[in-house]
């Protein structure tokens, strides 16, 4: 669900300050997964926290308007279980 047009996108103010101070080559660590990606972030690399460690993500033009958390998955898919999966593994 998106925010109202009147309020505008949510952007963490601490993160904006970090962007101003940082250079393009340096990864910026952040825990703000709910922050919306804005055009000023393009070209920077962010270390987005997934609950365990920081996943490096380089911002591109296609990412503008999305949230930072969309690019740092918090769960790891192992595989489906059951008899069918065992048969598939045997064939390999």
trRosetta pair geometry for C-beta under 8 A, 3 or more apart (Angstrom, degrees):
i j d omega theta_ij theta_ji phi_ij phi_ji
3 7 5.0 -94 164 78 117 123
3 8 7.0 -13 108 85 132 22
3 9 6.5 152 45 -109 133 36
3 10 6.3 140 -41 -29 151 92
4 7 4.9 88 63 9 87 100
5 8 7.4 33 -178 -72 36 47
7 10 8.0 -1 138 -64 115 75
9 36 3.8 -86 177 59 121 161
9 38 6.9 164 86 -76 143 99
9 65 7.7 -124 -97 -128 146 52
10 34 6.3 -17 99 134 140 95
10 35 6.4 -119 115 -122 87 45
10 36 5.6 120 60 -7 61 102
11 15 7.0 -121 175 68 76 118
11 16 6.3 65 145 -52 114 113
11 35 5.8 65 -134 -158 45 93
11 36 5.8 -72 -71 54 75 86
11 38 5.8 -4 -97 -24 138 131
12 15 4.0 77 81 4 105 112
12 16 7.1 -175 95 -12 57 81
12 30 7.5 150 59 -155 150 124
12 32 4.2 -55 -34 -144 154 169
12 35 4.6 -63 -6 -93 100 126
13 16 5.6 -49 -152 31 39 114
13 17 6.7 40 151 -19 66 101
14 17 5.7 -54 -155 34 35 113
14 18 6.6 37 148 -20 66 104
14 32 7.6 157 64 -36 105 141
15 18 5.5 -51 -149 34 36 113
15 19 6.5 40 150 -23 65 101
15 28 7.5 100 -151 147 79 133
15 30 5.7 34 -107 -116 111 134
15 32 5.7 -99 -50 44 132 146
15 35 5.8 32 16 -131 164 166
16 19 5.6 -50 -150 31 34 114
16 20 6.7 37 151 -21 64 102
16 40 7.5 38 -130 98 87 145
17 20 5.7 -51 -152 31 34 113
17 21 6.6 23 154 -11 65 109
18 21 6.0 -64 -150 42 32 106
18 22 5.8 25 159 -21 70 116
18 28 5.1 121 139 -153 124 123
18 30 7.5 -174 60 -76 160 101
19 22 6.0 -60 -134 37 26 107
19 28 6.7 -16 -81 -88 61 168
19 40 6.4 89 142 135 154 108
19 41 6.5 -90 -112 -100 143 68
19 44 6.3 -84 -129 -63 94 167
22 26 4.9 -133 -163 76 101 121
22 28 5.3 -90 -47 -77 170 109
22 44 6.9 79 100 -136 130 123
23 26 5.2 87 57 4 76 107
24 43 5.6 -47 -134 147 108 106
24 44 6.4 -118 -132 -95 55 60
25 45 7.9 -2 -173 18 23 120
26 45 7.6 -163 103 55 30 100
27 45 4.6 -59 -105 106 73 108
27 46 6.9 121 -165 -134 75 11
27 47 4.8 70 156 -38 118 102
27 54 7.7 124 148 134 131 134
27 56 5.6 -68 -123 -117 137 106
28 44 6.2 3 5 167 123 124
28 45 7.1 148 15 88 74 55
28 46 5.2 -36 68 -113 90 66
28 47 6.7 -164 86 17 35 80
29 46 7.8 130 -102 -169 16 63
29 47 4.3 -27 -102 67 64 120
29 49 7.4 58 -174 -51 86 95
29 54 5.4 -66 -128 -110 92 157
30 33 8.0 155 122 -59 98 48
30 35 7.2 -57 163 22 144 143
30 46 5.7 -26 18 -167 118 110
30 47 6.8 145 19 73 64 63
30 48 6.1 -19 69 -106 93 57
30 49 6.8 -131 99 -4 46 92
30 68 6.7 -47 97 169 134 164
31 49 4.6 -4 -110 24 65 142
32 35 4.2 51 132 -25 114 118
32 68 6.5 73 103 41 71 147
33 48 6.5 93 -101 -171 79 106
33 49 7.0 -100 -55 65 102 79
33 67 6.7 52 156 154 64 109
33 68 5.3 -132 -142 85 42 96
33 69 3.1 64 176 -72 105 106
33 72 6.9 -113 -119 59 108 121
34 67 6.0 -38 -146 -153 34 126
34 68 7.5 -24 25 40 13 94
34 69 6.4 10 -65 -13 43 127
35 67 6.8 127 71 -153 37 73
35 68 5.1 24 63 -5 89 121
36 65 6.8 -21 -170 -149 106 25
36 66 7.4 160 -148 91 66 23
36 67 6.0 -54 -96 -96 52 61
37 41 5.4 -109 -157 62 78 145
37 59 6.3 178 -152 -137 125 119
37 63 5.0 -37 109 133 168 95
37 64 5.4 -126 111 -115 101 38
37 65 6.7 -35 66 23 89 26
37 66 5.5 10 21 62 120 70
37 67 7.2 180 -14 -115 85 11
37 68 6.4 130 -61 -68 90 68
38 41 5.6 105 60 -3 63 103
38 64 6.7 47 -148 -141 18 91
39 42 5.8 -23 -165 -11 52 116
39 64 5.7 21 -73 -117 65 136
41 44 5.6 -87 -169 40 62 117
41 46 7.5 -7 -168 -42 117 126
41 59 4.7 -110 132 -171 94 175
41 64 7.9 160 55 -98 102 78
42 59 5.2 -130 -114 119 36 108
42 60 6.7 47 -139 -150 89 17
42 61 6.0 30 -122 -75 134 60
42 64 7.2 -26 -65 -64 106 107
43 58 7.8 -24 -161 -173 20 90
43 59 6.5 -33 20 73 28 95
44 58 7.6 -174 101 -145 31 59
44 59 5.5 19 58 24 70 120
45 56 5.6 3 177 -167 113 99
45 57 6.9 160 -156 78 65 35
45 58 4.9 -33 -98 -94 82 71
45 59 7.5 -157 -88 0 31 77
46 56 7.4 156 82 -147 37 50
46 57 5.4 -22 63 62 86 89
46 59 6.7 58 -4 -41 107 104
46 68 6.6 -79 117 -142 155 120
47 54 3.3 29 167 163 105 131
47 55 6.9 146 -158 60 56 28
47 56 5.5 -27 -96 -87 70 64
47 57 7.9 152 -96 16 22 73
48 54 6.5 135 56 -156 24 72
48 55 5.4 -32 63 59 83 87
48 57 5.6 2 1 11 118 124
48 68 5.2 -173 -116 163 129 105
48 69 7.0 -177 178 -93 131 41
48 71 6.4 104 29 83 160 91
48 72 3.8 -145 103 -38 120 148
49 53 7.4 -136 -134 133 64 18
49 54 5.4 -40 -83 -94 60 71
49 55 7.9 156 -98 11 11 76
49 72 7.2 91 74 144 22 157
50 53 6.8 -2 41 60 95 51
50 54 7.7 153 2 -111 79 23
50 55 5.5 50 -28 -16 120 116
50 72 4.6 -141 -76 157 98 103
50 73 6.6 26 -138 87 133 36
50 74 5.0 -175 -174 -101 86 59
51 74 5.2 69 -3 -145 128 100
55 71 7.6 -162 104 125 125 78
55 72 4.3 164 48 -125 131 98
57 68 7.7 156 64 -158 146 79
57 71 4.7 91 -131 129 155 132
57 72 6.5 -104 -34 -60 134 92
59 63 5.5 -120 -150 64 71 142
60 63 5.4 103 58 -1 67 104
61 64 6.2 -29 -169 -8 46 114
63 66 5.3 -83 -169 39 65 120
63 71 7.0 -5 -131 -54 128 141
66 70 5.1 -81 170 39 117 148
66 71 7.5 91 120 -33 134 101
67 70 5.1 113 67 -17 79 100
68 71 6.6 -72 -172 37 44 101
68 72 7.0 5 148 8 76 115
69 72 6.1 -79 -144 52 41 94
69 74 7.9 -8 -167 -38 99 108
73 76 7.5 122 116 -78 117 49
79 85 6.3 125 144 -149 114 139
80 84 7.7 -14 113 80 120 107
80 85 5.3 -169 95 -71 79 129
81 85 5.6 -105 -152 32 21 149
82 85 5.4 101 60 10 67 101
82 86 7.3 -123 110 -5 40 92
83 86 5.7 -55 -152 33 36 113
83 87 6.6 36 152 -19 67 104
84 87 5.8 -55 -154 35 34 112
84 88 6.5 34 150 -20 66 105
85 88 5.6 -52 -148 35 35 113
85 89 6.4 35 153 -19 66 106
86 89 5.7 -55 -148 37 31 112
86 90 6.5 35 152 -23 64 104
87 90 5.8 -52 -149 32 32 112
87 91 6.7 34 154 -21 63 103
88 91 5.9 -54 -156 31 32 113
88 92 7.0 29 150 -18 63 103
89 92 5.9 -54 -154 31 36 109
